[in-house]
C-alpha cells in the first residue's frame, strides 16, 4: 500500500516546491490550490476516500486550513491530516491536533523533518486502513453467525464454561462445543481469550443479546 499525499496550499511557489520535494523522495503526491478544490473533488468522487494523507496549510484564502479540516471531519475523513503553520499560528495548530488533526509542522522547516513526518503519517494511514479492514471482516463474520451461535457467543464473552452455557441455553454440552468450534472458525480465532480481544477491539458491538 502506497498512500497518496494530498498537498493543499494556495501559495503556488511553495506548493510546487514542496510537491517537487515529495516527488523526489518517491512519495506519490497530488497538489491542490485550496481546501475548497480538494473538498469539491472529494465530494464528487474525483478523489476516492482511499488510504492517504493530507498536508494542509493552516492559513489560506478563501477557505482556511482549519475550515477545510472541519469539513473533512464532517465528511468522516478517516486519514491523517498534517498542518503546515507559520510561527504565529502554532496555537491554532495545537488546538487542531487536540481536535483530531494528526500533527503539525512549523514553517520554515527542514526538508528531512518534513519528509519524516509525512512518512510517519503515511504509516499511520496504513495502520488505520488495516485496522478498518479487520473490523469490517469481523463485522461480516459476526453477521454470518446463526441465532444460536450468537447466543453461545454472548455466553462465551461473559466467561461462561461449556457446561454452564448448555444449562443456560437448554442444549447439550456437545452442541455447545459444536457451536463454539463454528464461532472460532468463522471469527478466525483459536481461543476464548483471543475471541475476547477481537471483540474488545470492535467495542463489543454485534455480539448479540441472545437469551
Residue pairs with C-beta under 8 A, 6 or more apart in sequence:
1 51
1 126
1 129
2 28
3 28
3 51
3 52
3 53
3 79
3 122
3 125
3 126
4 28
4 29
4 30
4 50
4 52
4 53
5 22
5 27
5 28
5 29
5 30
5 52
5 53
5 54
5 55
5 118
5 122
6 29
6 30
6 32
6 38
6 47
6 52
6 53
6 54
6 55
7 15
7 18
7 19
7 22
7 29
7 30
7 31
7 32
7 55
8 31
8 32
8 34
8 35
8 38
8 54
8 55
8 56
8 57
8 60
8 65
8 68
9 15
9 18
9 31
9 32
9 55
9 56
9 57
9 60
9 84
10 33
10 34
10 57
10 60
10 61
11 57
12 33
14 57
15 31
15 33
16 31
18 55
18 114
19 29
19 31
21 111
21 114
21 115
22 29
22 115
22 118
23 29
25 115
27 115
27 118
27 119
27 122
30 47
32 38
32 41
34 60
34 61
34 62
34 63
34 68
35 56
35 60
35 63
35 64
35 65
35 67
35 68
35 71
36 62
36 63
36 68
38 47
38 54
38 68
39 63
39 68
39 71
39 72
39 75
41 47
42 49
42 72
42 75
42 77
43 75
49 77
49 78
51 79
51 125
51 126
51 128
51 129
52 79
52 125
53 79
53 80
53 81
53 82
53 102
53 118
53 121
53 122
53 125
54 72
54 77
54 79
54 80
54 81
54 82
55 82
55 84
55 118
56 65
56 68
56 69
56 81
56 82
56 83
56 84
57 65
57 83
57 84
57 85
58 64
58 65
58 66
58 83
58 84
58 85
58 86
58 89
58 92
58 93
58 96
58 104
59 65
59 85
59 86
59 89
60 68
65 83
65 84
66 92
66 96
69 81
69 83
69 96
69 99
69 101
72 81
73 99
73 100
78 128
78 132
79 125
79 128
80 102
80 103
80 121
80 122
80 124
80 125
80 128
81 96
81 100
81 101
81 102
82 101
82 102
82 103
82 104
82 105
82 117
82 118
82 121
83 93
83 96
83 97
83 101
83 103
83 104
83 105
84 104
84 105
84 107
84 109
85 92
85 93
85 104
85 105
85 106
85 107
86 106
86 107
87 106
87 107
90 104
90 106
93 101
93 104
93 106
94 104
96 104
97 103
97 104
102 121
102 124
103 117
103 120
103 121
105 113
105 114
105 117
131 201
134 201
135 201
135 202
138 187
138 198
138 199
138 202
138 206
139 202
139 205
139 206
141 186
141 187
141 188
142 150
142 187
142 206
142 207
143 206
144 186
145 153
145 183
145 186
145 208
147 210
148 169
148 171
148 179
148 210
149 179
149 182
149 183
149 186
150 207
150 208
150 210
151 169
151 208
151 210
151 211
152 165
152 169
152 176
152 179
152 180
152 183
152 210
153 183
153 195
153 207
153 208
153 210
154 207
154 208
154 209
154 210
154 211
155 164
155 165
155 168
155 169
155 210
156 165
156 180
156 183
156 192
156 195
157 195
157 196
157 199
157 204
157 207
160 168
162 173
162 176
162 177
162 180
163 173
165 176
166 172
166 173
166 175
166 176
169 176
169 210
183 195
184 190
184 191
184 195
187 195
187 198
189 195
189 198
199 207
